[in-house]
Amino acid sequence: MDAINGSESFEEIPYADIKSFFDSAPALGDAAETKIKEELEKFIKRNYSSSENGTARRVVCVTSGGTTVPLEQRCVRYIDNFSSGHRGAASTEYFLKAGYAVVFLYRKGTCQPYCRSLPDDPLLECFDVTSESNITGTLLKLPFTTIFEYLQMLQFLALSMRSLGPNALFYLAAAVSDFYVPWRVWQCIKSSLPLVLWTFDLLRYQRCFRC
């Protein structure tokens, strides 16, 4: 992620709007947020401080699959950006073979590294990479579903990995929604009323990540 301090693009990015998005997004929950941050801290510390040739190992965040945009707080209706996640899963395999440590931020139910040819099945989550593959401990998988979960978790990753400097890489292969429905809107809408889609642009937010 390139630094953009002092540049023209820095002034163009609406950080007040970005802050508003995160402040108004539904929280992941204290327990879930704490667990994610602890897993990230342990994973990055373990992999950044050890490698085969004595140099710091590079850490890459690979995003994969599509996000959903909830259309109500107790979500039944949503808009889905469909993606099989095949490219993200395949790219993760190549990064691992190249010696990277990989944080795999993926949509639940999409393709997994080393399981791309298998059908979508929750049973796959019961399996892990074997020691024979020589990548044990270098792959951390974090699932998401909604656009809110995706961007909040990506923010956690960016903050956790910024200390790695040039050894950090973001490979954003997810099919991310370019709009969202503000969470506060649903506090003012009754289910008996016709659904009026009120979306806000997200493309400008994603410009904060330059890889």
Summary of the structure (lengths in Angstrom):
residues: 211
radius of gyration: 18.2
end to end distance: 5.1
largest distance: 63.4
contacts: 566
relative contact order: 0.21
helix: 40%
strand: 18%
